[in-house]
Amino acid sequence: MVSVRGQLASAPLVDIASVRQEYWQRKEVLLPSLKDTMPVETKWWGLRKVRREPKLVLRRLTEEEWRSINERFWNVREELSKQMPMLRKLYAKLARGDMLKQKEMKVLNHSQNKAMPIYKAMLELMIEEPKMNYDEVSLLMDAVDEYDRESLLAYVNTLTAEKAVVAHRINEERVDEMNQMRAEMMAGV
């Protein structure tokens, strides 16, 4: 067998601890706006009756689930990607603190309404306990107040951003490896 320098023999083993550190596996999210809908419980040490805040257990999506969402909403993603340059400009304008015109606000609201089915589908797959289907997730999003809705959407955004950051980091590492190999090859010639 021929040994080639720089191949698998010198590659480090996968460090699963650092991979786990990159992503959260499970999160418990409290929904205080639904507290009034919960049954009253009696504490065992007294006669005090309380209503506990309900919670959801979210989990990370697998790569297969990401692909299923991409396949399910390819047309919406395509439409949104066409509008992305304009949306980036509008979000940059908002970040600077500038006021948006009525027409610009309509464009932002329209894009958010278009993306909402993707968020709901992601939540459908992310919610581990209690199991919910798409219609139940839609009902949940309508039932909670704005704070809880934004919290749930923030978890979806965080998960998406984490995946994008890790994918970007892996891409940069591979490009650096290719540039290093190209430089070594050119130095050898």
C-alpha positions in Angstrom: 0.0 0.0 0.0 1.3 3.4 -0.9 1.4 6.1 1.9 0.7 9.6 0.8 1.6 12.5 3.1 -1.3 14.7 4.2 -4.1 12.1 3.8 -6.2 10.2 6.3 -3.3 9.1 8.5 -2.6 12.6 9.6 -6.2 13.7 9.8 -7.6 14.3 13.4 -10.5 12.2 14.6 -13.9 13.8 14.9 -14.4 15.6 18.2 -18.0 14.9 19.0 -17.9 17.1 22.1 -17.1 20.2 20.0 -19.9 19.2 17.5 -22.4 19.0 20.3 -21.2 22.3 21.6 -22.0 24.0 18.3 -25.7 23.1 18.4 -28.2 22.8 21.2 -30.0 19.5 21.1 -33.2 20.2 23.1 -34.7 23.3 24.5 -37.7 23.8 26.8 -39.6 26.9 25.9 -42.2 28.3 28.3 -45.3 30.0 26.9 -46.6 32.3 29.6 -49.3 33.7 27.4 -51.1 30.3 27.5 -51.0 30.1 31.3 -54.7 31.0 31.7 -55.7 28.0 29.5 -53.9 25.5 31.8 -55.8 23.6 34.5 -55.5 24.7 38.1 -53.2 22.5 40.2 -53.1 22.2 44.0 -49.6 22.3 45.6 -49.0 19.2 47.8 -47.6 21.2 50.8 -50.5 23.5 51.0 -53.9 24.6 49.8 -52.6 27.0 47.3 -53.8 26.5 43.8 -51.6 27.6 40.9 -51.6 27.6 37.2 -48.3 26.5 35.7 -46.9 27.9 32.5 -47.1 25.4 29.6 -44.0 24.5 27.8 -42.8 23.1 24.5 -39.8 20.9 24.0 -37.9 21.8 20.8 -35.2 19.8 19.2 -32.7 20.3 16.4 -33.7 19.4 12.9 -31.8 16.6 11.1 -30.3 17.0 7.7 -33.1 14.9 6.2 -35.7 17.2 7.7 -34.0 20.3 6.4 -34.1 18.7 2.9 -37.8 17.8 3.3 -38.6 21.5 4.1 -36.5 22.7 1.2 -38.4 20.3 -1.1 -41.8 21.2 0.3 -41.3 24.9 0.0 -38.9 25.3 -3.0 -41.2 27.7 -4.8 -41.6 30.0 -1.8 -37.8 29.9 -1.2 -37.2 30.7 -4.9 -39.6 33.7 -4.7 -38.0 35.0 -1.5 -34.5 34.6 -2.9 -35.5 36.8 -5.9 -36.6 39.5 -3.5 -33.6 39.1 -1.2 -31.5 42.1 -2.5 -34.4 44.4 -2.0 -35.2 43.0 1.4 -31.6 43.3 2.6 -31.7 47.0 1.7 -34.9 47.5 3.6 -33.6 45.7 6.7 -30.4 47.7 6.5 -32.5 50.9 6.4 -34.4 49.7 9.4 -31.1 48.9 11.2 -29.9 52.4 10.6 -33.0 53.7 12.3 -34.5 55.2 9.2 -38.2 55.3 8.7 -39.7 53.1 6.1 -42.4 54.3 3.7 -45.8 52.7 3.5 -44.9 50.8 0.3 -41.6 49.5 1.9 -43.5 48.3 5.0 -46.0 46.4 2.7 -43.1 44.7 1.0 -41.6 43.6 4.3 -44.9 42.4 5.7 -45.7 40.5 2.4 -42.3 38.7 2.5 -42.8 37.8 6.2 -46.3 36.5 5.4 -44.8 34.4 2.5 -42.2 32.9 4.8 -44.6 32.1 7.7 -45.6 28.6 6.3 -41.9 27.7 6.3 -41.5 28.7 9.9 -44.6 26.7 10.8 -43.4 23.6 9.0 -40.0 24.0 10.8 -41.8 24.3 14.1 -43.9 21.3 13.3 -40.8 19.2 13.0 -38.9 20.9 15.8 -41.6 20.5 18.5 -40.9 17.2 20.1 -43.3 17.4 23.0 -46.3 17.6 22.6 -46.4 16.2 19.1 -48.2 18.6 16.8 -49.2 18.7 13.1 -49.1 21.7 10.9 -52.7 22.8 11.7 -52.0 22.6 15.4 -48.8 24.6 15.1 -50.8 27.2 13.1 -53.4 27.3 15.9 -50.6 27.7 18.5 -49.1 30.6 16.7 -52.5 32.3 16.6 -53.2 31.6 20.3 -50.0 32.9 21.8 -49.2 36.6 22.3 -46.7 38.5 20.3 -43.8 37.9 22.8 -44.2 34.1 22.7 -44.7 34.1 19.0 -41.5 36.1 18.5 -39.7 33.8 21.0 -40.7 30.7 19.0 -39.7 32.3 15.7 -36.4 33.4 17.3 -35.6 29.7 18.0 -36.3 28.9 14.4 -34.1 31.8 13.3 -31.3 30.8 15.7 -31.4 27.2 14.4 -31.2 28.4 10.8 -28.5 30.9 11.6 -26.4 28.3 13.4 -26.7 25.9 10.5 -25.7 28.7 8.1 -22.7 29.7 10.3 -21.4 26.2 10.6 -21.9 25.5 6.8 -20.0 28.8 6.1 -17.2 27.8 8.5 -16.9 24.4 6.9 -16.9 25.9 3.4 -14.1 28.4 4.4 -12.0 25.6 5.9 -12.3 23.6 2.7 -11.4 26.6 0.5 -8.4 27.2 2.7 -7.4 23.5 2.4 -7.7 23.8 -1.4 -5.7 27.0 -1.5 -3.0 25.4 0.6 -2.8 22.3 -1.6 -2.7 24.5 -4.7 0.2 26.5 -3.2 2.1 23.3 -2.2 1.5 22.0 -5.7 2.7 25.2 -7.3 5.8 25.3 -5.1 6.6 21.7 -6.1 6.5 22.6 -9.8 
